[in-house]
Amino acid sequence: MFFRFSVCRRWAVGALLLFAGCNGISPTQAAAAALSPADQGWVDRVQDRMNAVTTLRGRFEQTAADGQKTTGDVWLVRPGRMRFQYDKPSPLLLVANDGKVVFRDSQLDQTTEIPLERTPLSLLLGAHISLSGDVTVTSFRHENGIIQIAAVRTASPGEGTLVMAFDEQSLVLRGWVVVDAQGRQTQVTLSQLVSGGSASPDLFVLPKGD
């Protein structure tokens, strides 16, 4: 179950493909999934579980469109903060904070900054996560012990769709997939997850160029 974006600029930024809209692109109409009562019950439980978790840390594995795999450590602190620290020798770092997502490639000496609200990442980092109203669930699947939910921002679906995967038993977020307008897929799988506790504010200092 994968989805496409209508975009005019793309940055491959490691943990996600993040997209910013631009002039001349008309937003498409979000088609809400036809959920059965049982499906809606699962969506509601997932929403409650997501809101119960304010701090999360663990490992990630990213598989890019060309099949290349990278790994690293991830921290998530709601609202609004996330860090993807890639294992060496990767030169990549992604940090979300202060309403921004900043991606740093030290090898190329490039720093990219995007408003958080214009990325699929914002669907994971809100102060209150809602899978209705301002967010539209466009697809739902439940099979083989995994729940998949695709969601877009209702007012601006052209800014991206995030397909999230959850464990059926624990409802823990196991990863997500983003697909660009050319059908190229980037997948993030999470492991060794620990929720609760605290995270140093230093982890979320936004990187700057040299």
N, C-alpha and C positions, 0 to 999 in steps of 0.2 A: 504494500500500500504506500505509494509515493505520490508527491505532488509537485507542481511546477510554479515558478514565480514569473511575473511579468516585471522585468527590470531593465535599466539602461546602464547600470554600472555594477560591477561585482568585485568584491575582494575575497580571496580565499584566505581566511584568517584562522585556520587551524581548527579550533574546537567547533566552529560553526562556519557555514557560509553566510555572511551577513550582507544584507542588501539595503541600499538606500534608494528610495524612489526619486524620480526626477520629473521635471516639467515635460509635458507631451505624452505621458503615460496615463491613460485613463484607468482608474481602479476597476477591477472586475467585481461582479456581484458574488458575494460569498453564498454558496449553496449549503444550507444546513443539512446535516445528516438526518435521515428519518430514523430516530431512535425508538426502539421498543421500550416498554416500561422497565424491563430487566436491564437493557442497555443504559437507560438513564440512571438507574440505581447504581450501576458500576461507575458511571461518570461522576455522580454525586459523591460516592465513596472515595474515588481518586482525588477529587477536589478537596475533600475534607482532609485527606492524608497529606496532600501537598501543603495545605495551610498549616498543618500541625508541625511541619519541619521548617525551622528557621535557620538551622546551621547544618551543613553537610560537608563532609570531606571524604576523599577516596582517590582512586586511580582511574585513569581513562585510557582507552585505546581508540584512536581515530583512524578510520580507513577512508582515504581520499578517492576521488573519482578514478584515478589511475591505478588504484590498488595499493598504493604506498601506505604503510602503517607507521604511525608515530604514537608514543605513549607519554604519560606524565602524571602529575598530581593535580587534583582539582579541589577547590574550596568554593562553597556557595553559602552566602549569608544574606538572607532576605531581611529587609527589602534592598534590592538594587546592587548587590556586590557579588562578584565572582572572579576567580583567578584560575586560569589554565597555564600551568608551568610545565613546559615540555622538557622531557629528558634530554640531556646532552647526547649527541652533538647538535641537536636542533637549536637554531638561534631564535625560536619563536616564543613569544609571551603574549597572553591576552588577559586583560584586566577590565572588569566592569565596575564602575563606581561613579558617584556624582552625576548620574543620568547619562553617562557616556560609556562606550565600549572603545577601548584603545588597544590596538594590535601593534606589537613591536617586533620587527625583524632586524636583529642586530647585525646579521651578516650583510644585508643589503642597506643597512642604515636607513630604514624606512619606518615611519610611525604613521598609522592610520587611525583617525578618530571618527566615530559614528555615534549619533544620538541613540541611546539605549532603546527608546520607544520606537525606533524605526528598524529594529532587528527582531527576529524570532525569539532571541534570548530574553526579551522583556516579558514573554509569556511565562517564564519560569521564576522571575525575580520580583514580581509585584508584592506590595505590602499585603494585599489580599488577592489571592488567585481565584478567579472566577471563570468557570468554563461555560458561561452563558452571558447574555447581555452584551457587554463590550467585546466579548470573545465568542466566536461561532465555532462549534464543533462541526467539522465538515466530513468526518468519517470516523467509524468506530469498528474495531474488530476484537474478538475475544476467542483465542484458540491456543492450544498447546501450552496452557499455563501463562500466557502473556496477554496483556490488554494493550491495544494500540489505539491512541486517540490523536487525530489530526485536528489542529485548531488554527484559526486565523484571527486577527484583530478585525472586528466586524466593520468598523468604519474605513479600514484601509487594507483589505485582503491582499491587494497587490504587493504589499510590503513583505509578504512571506508567510509560508505555512510551516508549522513545526509538527512533526509526527513523533509523538512521545511513546515510549514503551515502558510498561509497568509490570512487576511481578504480580501474578494473580493472588498469591497468598498474603504477601506483606504489603502490597501496593507501593512498594519502593520503586522509584524511578530507576530504570535500568539503562536508559540511553535514549537517543533520538536520531532521526535521519532528516536531512534537508536535501532537496533536489533542486538544481538550478533550471533555468529556462531551456537549456539544451539537454535536460534529462540526466546530467551528471550528478552522481550521488555522493554525499559525504555522510558517513555514519560515525557516531560516537557511542561507545559502549562503556558503561561505568562498572566498577568493581571495588571490593574492599571498602564499602561505604560505611561510614560512621556518622550518625546524626547526634545533634546536641553538642554541648560543650561551647567553647569560645574559640575565636580565631583572631590572631593579632591584626590590628588595623594596618600594620605595615604591609601586610599581604596585598592590600587593595590600594596602595599608592599607585596612581596612574603613571605608566612609563612615559618617558620623554626621549626625544631624539638626542643624540650626542651633540 
